[in-house]
Amino acid sequence: MDFKKSQPVDDEPGLWRLQMEFMAEAERFFGSRDQSKKIYQPSWDVNGPYVRYTPSKDGAFAELGFNAKTDWKMVVYQLAHETVHLLDQHGGKQTHLLEEGAAVRFSLDMMKKYGFDTAGLPEVDSYKTALKLFDSLGNDSYLIAKELRATCDNFISIDAIEIKARCPDLSENIISEMLSRPVMR
């Protein structure tokens, strides 16, 4: 995608294409998404980024922050992150740090793939912690996360027993922190 040809806010087709590219990559790294849920066109919100669910909960979409309206780097960072949350669409339940860490790692890797600098990211301490916890799964963190999702059906159902089975060297404290659900920002 040539990010120099348009502004994100003026390029709905480009934004949708990027959403679909990220979803394909997310499914490759983390396994198939919940096909019973729809993914809608990303939009903008002053309080974004986050996932917005439809009133009927038949699907969801990423609402990106206004700071991304004219900045493709921020679009990639925010949209890639929210794409991980769109895999399972759990209706707005608070995610745990393992899922948040997976989303941060994926967003940073997509930024690199699309040629953007990741220095200084993430900026928020809770996301730094989540990333550190996800990375503590080891060199195969994506594969382990994919296996955990496959076994437990989704991120939100991953439990300590399954993590310990795949990562026996992780301490119970680290696993417990991975499964905690703090307010992220």
SULBELCOR-V996450 format. One record per residue. N is the residue number from 0. RES is the residue in one letter. OMEGA is omega in radians with two decimals (none if undefined). NEAR is the number of other ideal C-beta (glycine too) atoms within 8 Angstrom. D_CENTER is the distance of its C-alpha to the mean C-alpha in whole Angstrom. Layout:
n/res/omega/near/d_center
N/RES/OMEGA/NEAR/D_CENTER
N/RES/OMEGA/NEAR/D_CENTER
//
This chain:
n/res/omega/near/d_center
0/M/3.13/7/20
1/D/-3.07/4/23
2/F/-3.10/7/21
3/K/-3.04/3/25
4/K/-3.06/4/26
5/S/2.98/7/25
6/Q/-3.11/7/23
7/P/-3.08/14/20
8/V/-3.12/7/21
9/D/-3.01/5/24
10/D/3.11/9/22
11/E/3.11/6/21
12/P/3.11/6/21
13/G/3.11/10/19
14/L/3.11/13/16
15/W/3.11/10/16
16/R/3.11/9/17
17/L/3.09/12/14
18/Q/-3.13/14/12
19/M/3.07/8/14
20/E/3.12/9/14
21/F/3.13/12/10
22/M/3.10/12/10
23/A/3.11/8/13
24/E/3.14/11/11
25/A/3.11/15/8
26/E/3.09/11/11
27/R/-3.11/6/13
28/F/-2.98/9/11
29/F/-3.10/13/10
30/G/-3.02/7/13
31/S/3.07/5/14
32/R/3.06/11/12
33/D/-3.07/9/14
34/Q/3.12/5/17
35/S/-3.13/3/19
36/K/3.12/10/16
37/K/2.99/7/17
38/I/-3.09/10/14
39/Y/3.13/8/16
40/Q/3.03/8/16
41/P/3.10/12/14
42/S/-3.03/9/16
43/W/3.06/11/17
44/D/-3.11/11/18
45/V/-3.13/6/19
46/N/-3.12/6/17
47/G/0.20/13/14
48/P/3.01/11/11
49/Y/3.08/9/10
50/V/3.09/12/10
51/R/3.12/10/14
52/Y/3.05/10/15
53/T/3.13/10/19
54/P/-3.13/4/22
55/S/-3.12/4/22
56/K/3.08/8/19
57/D/-3.13/6/19
58/G/-3.09/11/16
59/A/3.10/12/14
60/F/3.08/12/12
61/A/2.96/16/10
62/E/-3.09/14/13
63/L/3.14/17/13
64/G/3.11/12/15
65/F/3.12/8/19
66/N/3.12/6/18
67/A/-3.07/16/16
68/K/-3.11/10/19
69/T/-3.04/6/21
70/D/-3.12/9/19
71/W/3.10/8/17
72/K/3.13/9/16
73/M/3.07/11/14
74/V/-3.13/13/13
75/V/-3.13/14/11
76/Y/-3.08/14/10
77/Q/-3.07/15/8
78/L/3.10/17/8
79/A/3.12/16/6
80/H/-3.10/13/3
81/E/3.11/16/5
82/T/3.10/15/5
83/V/3.12/14/3
84/H/3.11/12/5
85/L/3.13/15/8
86/L/-3.00/15/8
87/D/3.10/11/10
88/Q/-3.07/13/11
89/H/2.97/8/13
90/G/3.08/6/15
91/G/3.06/5/14
92/K/-3.14/6/15
93/Q/3.11/5/13
94/T/3.07/10/11
95/H/-3.07/13/12
96/L/3.10/16/11
97/L/3.11/15/10
98/E/3.11/12/7
99/E/3.11/14/6
100/G/3.08/15/8
101/A/-3.14/14/6
102/A/3.12/15/3
103/V/-3.14/14/6
104/R/-3.14/13/8
105/F/-3.12/16/6
106/S/3.11/14/7
107/L/3.13/13/10
108/D/3.08/9/11
109/M/3.08/12/11
110/M/3.11/15/13
111/K/-3.13/9/15
112/K/-3.10/7/16
113/Y/3.00/9/16
114/G/3.14/4/19
115/F/3.10/10/17
116/D/-3.14/5/18
117/T/-3.11/8/16
118/A/3.11/4/19
119/G/-3.14/4/18
120/L/-0.08/8/14
121/P/-3.12/8/13
122/E/-3.04/5/16
123/V/-3.06/8/15
124/D/-3.12/5/17
125/S/3.10/12/14
126/Y/3.03/13/11
127/K/3.11/9/14
128/T/3.14/10/15
129/A/3.12/15/11
130/L/3.12/13/11
131/K/3.13/9/15
132/L/3.11/13/14
133/F/-3.13/17/12
134/D/3.13/9/14
135/S/3.03/9/17
136/L/3.08/11/17
137/G/-3.09/7/18
138/N/3.14/3/19
139/D/-3.03/7/17
140/S/3.10/12/14
141/Y/-3.14/9/12
142/L/3.12/7/15
143/I/3.11/12/16
144/A/3.12/15/12
145/K/3.11/11/13
146/E/3.12/9/17
147/L/3.10/13/16
148/R/-3.12/15/14
149/A/-3.12/8/17
150/T/-3.03/7/19
151/C/3.12/11/18
152/D/3.14/6/17
153/N/-3.14/11/13
154/F/-2.97/15/11
155/I/-3.13/10/13
156/S/3.12/7/16
157/I/-3.11/13/16
158/D/-3.07/8/19
159/A/-3.12/9/21
160/I/-3.13/6/23
161/E/3.10/11/21
162/I/-3.12/15/19
163/K/3.13/11/23
164/A/-3.12/7/24
165/R/-3.10/10/21
166/C/-3.04/11/22
167/P/-3.13/6/25
168/D/3.11/3/25
169/L/3.13/10/23
170/S/3.10/5/25
171/E/3.12/7/24
172/N/3.12/6/23
173/I/3.14/10/20
174/I/3.11/13/19
175/S/3.11/9/20
176/E/3.10/10/18
177/M/-3.05/14/15
178/L/3.09/13/16
179/S/-3.04/8/17
180/R/3.14/7/15
181/P/2.97/6/16
182/V/-2.97/5/16
183/M/3.13/8/13
184/R/none/5/15
//
